[in-house]
Amino acid sequence: MHLIIDGYSSNQKILQDEDFLHNLLEDFPSKINMTKIS
């Protein structure tokens, strides 16, 4: 299974926030019972 996030219509400030995106990619997989592989 792969996680794909469509950010096309998202808030541009959020998409440019490196800390937010890093935290999202660090924390979200475990919240939906996925295993990070990299």
C-alpha positions as CSV (number, residue, x, y, z in Angstrom):
1,M,0.0,0.0,0.0
2,H,1.2,3.5,-0.8
3,L,0.2,6.8,0.8
4,I,-0.5,9.5,-1.7
5,I,-1.4,13.1,-0.7
6,D,-3.0,15.4,-3.3
7,G,-2.0,18.9,-2.3
8,Y,-3.2,20.6,-5.5
9,S,-5.9,22.7,-3.9
10,S,-4.3,23.0,-0.5
11,N,-3.2,26.1,1.3
12,Q,0.1,27.1,-0.3
13,K,1.6,28.3,3.0
14,I,1.1,24.9,4.5
15,L,2.7,23.2,1.5
16,Q,5.8,25.5,1.8
17,D,6.1,24.8,5.6
18,E,9.0,22.3,5.8
19,D,8.5,21.6,9.5
20,F,4.8,20.9,9.0
21,L,5.5,18.5,6.1
22,H,8.3,16.7,7.9
23,N,6.1,16.2,11.0
24,L,3.2,15.0,8.8
25,L,5.4,12.4,7.1
26,E,7.0,11.3,10.4
27,D,3.7,11.0,12.4
28,F,0.9,10.2,10.0
29,P,1.8,6.7,8.9
30,S,1.7,5.3,12.4
31,K,-1.7,7.0,12.9
32,I,-3.2,5.0,10.0
33,N,-1.3,1.8,10.9
34,M,1.3,2.0,8.1
35,T,5.0,1.2,8.4
36,K,7.5,3.7,7.1
37,I,10.2,2.1,5.0
38,S,12.4,5.2,4.4
